[in-house]
Amino acid sequence: MASSSEAFEKFSTWKNLRTSLSVTVIERGKPEDTFSGRIDALDPDAPLVGMIAGGKYLQFDVGDAVFSIESCRAVVTRDDAEWLIFEEQD
């Protein structure tokens, strides 16, 4: 388990390196959508992660979440049924 500041450090690194990411959204324990793009904006105080994916601007609320950080991915979990999985793309 990681802190939100550690998660935002990872998000910031990806943003600064313009890393291509895949984001999988899981709601009620089932995959809902997957997006590919780059992190465009961060607001750790809000706490929001903004992303450009497929020509659209997406904003993910990561408040009240538990974070798991690995070298190539970050998992954001809320209520064990809502997940965001950020993964580096090759």
Secondary structure in CASP SS format (residue, H / E / C, confidence):
PFRMAT SS
TARGET T0000
AUTHOR 0000-0000-0000
METHOD secondary structure of the structure
MODEL  1
M C 1.00
A E 1.00
S C 1.00
S H 1.00
S H 1.00
E H 1.00
A H 1.00
F H 1.00
E H 1.00
K H 1.00
F H 1.00
S H 1.00
T H 1.00
W H 1.00
K H 1.00
N H 1.00
L H 1.00
R C 1.00
T C 1.00
S C 1.00
L E 1.00
S E 1.00
V E 1.00
T E 1.00
V E 1.00
I E 1.00
E E 1.00
R C 1.00
G C 1.00
K E 1.00
P E 1.00
E E 1.00
D E 1.00
T E 1.00
F E 1.00
S E 1.00
G E 1.00
R E 1.00
I E 1.00
D E 1.00
A E 1.00
L E 1.00
D E 1.00
P C 1.00
D C 1.00
A C 1.00
P C 1.00
L E 1.00
V E 1.00
G E 1.00
M E 1.00
I E 1.00
A E 1.00
G C 1.00
G C 1.00
K E 1.00
Y E 1.00
L E 1.00
Q E 1.00
F E 1.00
D E 1.00
V C 1.00
G C 1.00
D C 1.00
A C 1.00
V E 1.00
F E 1.00
S E 1.00
I E 1.00
E C 1.00
S C 1.00
C C 1.00
R E 1.00
A E 1.00
V E 1.00
V E 1.00
T E 1.00
R E 1.00
D C 1.00
D C 1.00
A C 1.00
E E 1.00
W E 1.00
L E 1.00
I E 1.00
F E 1.00
E E 1.00
E E 1.00
Q C 1.00
D C 1.00
END
